[in-house]
């Protein structure tokens, strides 16, 4: 690298910009290759282990659909599109409404029905589902406390968080968001209502589009390149098919676990809605727009769930 000693101006930054852009481009291409290779290996492993089980196949397809929606949400960043903060908050509110309705109509109500079908009375079914919801929320709370990550609102939390790079903290945070979503899809497909499971997967996929956009924009706002932001957004969505297959496989071992699994997923999703999405959508003072989005998202998911039933 040549330095030009003329009037004292520092020319090192312009000269170094090209290698930096090339490095970021290489990172983006590397992420794409890793994602493609991991997806291929996962599919081969799935076909070898449980490809003939319709419940596992449905869970995988539903999870991949949600992951594809997350990837779709990153496209505006690649195209350099700009959105207002109010639009972001409205989309976050919409996603919260979709998840809230999915928790009620696609998880809690089917969990109560499954518990009663297994012989539990009204109080017994309510107790099983209530305890499952508490366990699901508690699981996410424990992960939130113990795993180093970064909230969009609060900043760094967790042991040794300062030693991790900011970008991986963002990826961990979004992976935490996607855990209950993937689990919910898998548990739903393991049940006896594939139409309801399809409605749930569709609703979660709708919610994942703005989530993918928010992830990519958040990374972009701290200076990362477009390809890297989109690649990390896509990578964060791959948690969902993995968790969906895991959830379906666990429930497939014993039908008695179905109400517990549905309630666990509902509790985890309720935690994410209250702890992460709603506070973030209100952070910039656009509470009204976020609330309108939440109500619209709730209605859309309710219509999907009832119309497809």
KAHUMO-V870714 format. One record per residue. PSI is psi in whole degrees, 0 to 359 (NA if undefined). Layout:
BEGIN
psi = {PSI	PSI}
END
This chain:
BEGIN
psi = {124	139	140	105	72	255	14	358	143	109	10	325	311	321	325	351	319	311	325	317	320	322	316	322	320	322	317	316	321	318	317	319	317	316	314	316	318	320	319	315	319	319	317	319	321	315	324	327	308	29	338	353	117	331	315	322	316	319	319	315	317	318	320	324	317	319	322	323	321	317	321	324	340	350	318	329	320	328	5	32	148	143	149	159	325	321	318	313	324	319	321	316	319	315	321	320	320	315	324	314	321	321	318	305	330	349	302	310	313	328	317	316	320	320	319	323	336	6	359	145	186	312	320	316	317	322	318	312	319	316	322	320	316	320	319	315	321	324	314	325	318	317	319	324	325	334	126	127	184	123	147	335	310	337	203	139	162	160	138	26	328	340	353	147	149	321	321	334	320	315	318	320	315	326	321	321	322	344	304	330	312	319	318	318	313	316	321	317	339	346	193	11	81	331	315	323	322	320	319	313	322	315	318	323	320	318	329	338	304	331	317	322	315	320	310	320	322	317	321	325	340	13	6	154	162	316	319	318	313	319	318	326	315	318	320	330	341	350	327	310	325	314	328	317	320	313	317	321	320	314	327	337	329	124	336	340	351	307	325	316	317	315	321	314	322	316	320	319	321	322	314	319	310	324	332	303	309	313	321	322	341	357	325	12	16	49	320	314	319	321	319	318	320	314	317	317	320	315	318	314	322	318	317	315	318	323	325	352	NA}
END
